[in-house]
Amino acid sequence: MNRYLLSAGAFFVLGTSAAFAHITLETQEAAVGSTYKAVLRVPHGCDGKATTAVRVQIPEGVISVKPMPKPDWTLQVKKGRYEKSYQLHGQEVSNGVKEVDWSGGSLPDEFYDEFVFRGTLAVDLPAGQTLYFPVVQECDGVAERWIEIPAAGQDEDALEYPAPGLKLSPKK
């Protein structure tokens, strides 16, 4: 009997740590129309190798994005047109940052770090829904693609490589 309890306990611990092994957002809920500070938590490398690049795709409706530089990392942004125009401080905004890339650094597998940017959540984003920020983590020739977005009704925990998600709450 104890052998079965031990096996069940080991399964629970292993299953739980797998759920925490992916890249996540520190704050996972924010109000539409607010400024949001996104902190991407990178808890490990890829197959034991050091992380050398982190690329995050900015979803539609997240505007006026400004990433935080990291010492010893190269920071680049890719800009483009939004699918529609947004209002920001009384001005129409129709293009901006679509991707943020940190590269050239080295985050060993046994260490944890955070990659930060801020942006504004457009007022017309749908409260109650989740925005996803697909992330590609590169590690010396290996990559982990945290890009899976759950289908309607699908449990996010069932995904092997889930994209970090932000639940949108109503404007305050």
Summary of the structure (lengths in Angstrom):
residues: 172
radius of gyration: 17.9
end to end distance: 53.3
largest distance: 67.7
contacts: 482
relative contact order: 0.26
helix: 12%
strand: 52%
